[in-house]
Amino acid sequence: MSAATAPLVLLLFIICAAVPPVPLWLRAAAGIEFLGLWFYWMWRERRGYRREIARKNLLNLLPGHALLFLGLGLVGARPALLLWLALPPLAVLVDTGAHRAPRSIAAFLYAILWTVIFALIHQLVAVGRGLTGSGLLIWTVAVISVALAFIGTGLYRIISGKR
């Protein structure tokens, strides 16, 4: 992360924690996690990456995590926001696992992280669009299909050592 983008990402994190109409404790928890992620990301950028399982071990996706929190909060998917609280620690675990753990552990953590991300995206669209019945079933099957293909490809790349 460059010196110019770091404050912008921090500003994005603050906005995403402050704007959603959710209970104060949930916004505070997300804000604390955002700050922790930001400091971890800055530390990791200075320290470098020994072994990448994905480009920068997915830390560049952290602004997307913030936007996902914002979206879930704006559509009123409160149960999904509780699951979202597991996302920042999972991102740090994947990064740590990529550098210190065997590839099998890193692959396992990667699969969990992306399963949570796809579940949250599913909820964002399903709740936001008010999907029910066959529309919800079609959306669920589509998300599961894409998730299985995406996660399977990622697991293959991690275990085989390909980037």
C-alpha positions in Angstrom: 0.0 0.0 0.0 1.4 3.3 -1.0 1.7 6.4 1.2 -1.2 8.0 -0.8 -3.6 5.1 -0.5 -3.1 4.2 3.1 -5.0 7.3 4.4 -7.7 6.7 1.8 -8.2 3.1 2.9 -8.4 4.2 6.5 -11.0 6.8 5.6 -13.0 4.2 3.7 -12.8 1.9 6.8 -14.1 4.7 9.0 -17.0 5.6 6.7 -18.0 1.9 6.3 -18.1 1.5 10.1 -19.9 4.7 10.7 -22.6 4.8 8.0 -24.7 1.6 8.2 -27.9 1.9 10.3 -26.9 -1.0 12.7 -26.6 -1.1 16.5 -23.8 0.9 17.9 -22.0 -2.1 19.4 -21.9 -3.7 15.9 -20.4 -0.6 14.3 -17.9 -0.3 17.2 -16.8 -3.9 16.8 -16.4 -3.4 13.0 -14.5 -0.2 13.6 -12.1 -1.9 16.0 -11.6 -4.7 13.5 -11.1 -2.2 10.6 -8.4 -0.4 12.6 -6.7 -3.6 13.6 -6.8 -4.7 9.9 -5.4 -1.4 8.8 -2.5 -1.6 11.2 -1.8 -5.2 10.4 -1.9 -4.4 6.7 0.6 -1.6 7.1 2.9 -3.8 9.2 2.7 -6.6 6.6 3.5 -4.2 3.8 6.7 -3.1 5.6 7.6 -6.7 6.6 7.1 -8.2 3.1 5.7 -11.5 2.0 7.7 -14.7 2.2 5.3 -17.1 0.5 2.2 -15.9 -1.2 -0.7 -18.3 -1.7 -2.5 -15.5 -3.6 -1.4 -12.0 -4.5 -0.3 -10.4 -1.3 -2.3 -13.2 0.5 -5.6 -11.4 -0.1 -4.8 -8.4 2.0 -5.5 -6.1 -1.0 -9.1 -7.3 -0.7 -9.6 -5.6 2.7 -11.3 -2.5 1.3 -13.8 -4.9 -0.3 -14.5 -6.4 3.1 -15.3 -2.9 4.3 -17.7 -2.3 1.4 -19.3 -5.7 2.1 -19.9 -4.6 5.7 -21.4 -1.3 4.5 -23.6 -3.1 2.0 -24.9 -5.7 4.5 -25.6 -2.9 7.0 -27.5 -0.8 4.4 -29.8 -3.7 3.3 -30.5 -4.8 6.8 -28.9 -8.2 6.8 -28.0 -8.2 10.5 -27.4 -11.9 10.9 -25.0 -11.8 8.1 -23.2 -8.9 9.8 -22.5 -11.2 12.7 -20.9 -13.6 10.3 -19.0 -10.7 8.8 -17.3 -10.2 12.2 -15.4 -13.4 11.5 -14.0 -12.1 8.2 -11.2 -9.8 9.4 -9.7 -12.5 11.7 -10.0 -15.0 9.0 -8.1 -12.7 6.6 -5.3 -12.4 9.1 -5.3 -16.1 9.7 -5.0 -16.8 6.0 -2.1 -14.4 5.7 -0.3 -15.9 8.8 -1.0 -19.4 7.6 0.5 -18.6 4.2 3.8 -17.6 5.8 4.1 -20.0 8.7 1.9 -23.0 8.2 2.1 -26.0 5.9 0.3 -25.6 2.6 -2.6 -27.8 3.7 -3.4 -25.5 6.6 -3.1 -22.5 4.4 -5.5 -24.1 1.9 -8.0 -25.0 4.6 -8.0 -21.4 5.9 -8.3 -20.1 2.3 -11.4 -22.4 1.8 -13.0 -21.1 5.0 -12.4 -17.5 4.1 -13.8 -17.7 0.6 -16.8 -19.7 1.8 -17.6 -16.9 4.3 -17.1 -14.3 1.6 -19.4 -16.1 -0.9 -22.0 -16.6 1.9 -22.0 -12.9 2.7 -22.3 -11.9 -1.0 -25.2 -14.3 -1.3 -26.9 -12.7 1.7 -26.2 -9.2 0.4 -28.0 -9.8 -2.9 -30.7 -12.1 -1.4 -31.7 -9.6 1.3 -31.1 -6.5 -0.8 -33.3 -7.8 -3.6 -35.8 -9.5 -1.4 -35.4 -12.8 -3.1 -37.8 -15.6 -2.2 -39.0 -18.9 -3.8 -37.5 -19.9 -7.1 -35.5 -16.7 -7.4 -33.7 -17.4 -4.2 -33.1 -21.0 -5.2 -31.6 -20.0 -8.6 -29.4 -17.4 -6.9 -28.3 -19.9 -4.3 -27.4 -22.5 -6.9 -25.5 -19.9 -9.0 -23.5 -18.7 -6.0 -22.7 -22.3 -4.9 -21.6 -23.2 -8.4 -19.3 -20.2 -8.7 -18.0 -20.6 -5.2 -17.1 -24.3 -5.7 -15.3 -23.6 -8.9 -13.4 -20.6 -7.5 -12.5 -22.2 -4.2 -11.5 -25.5 -5.9 -9.2 -23.7 -8.4 -7.7 -21.7 -5.5 -7.1 -24.9 -3.5 -5.5 -26.6 -6.5 -3.1 -23.6 -6.9 -2.2 -23.5 -3.3 -1.6 -27.2 -2.8 0.3 -27.5 -6.1 2.4 -24.5 -5.3 1.4 -22.5 -8.4 0.7 -18.8 -8.2 
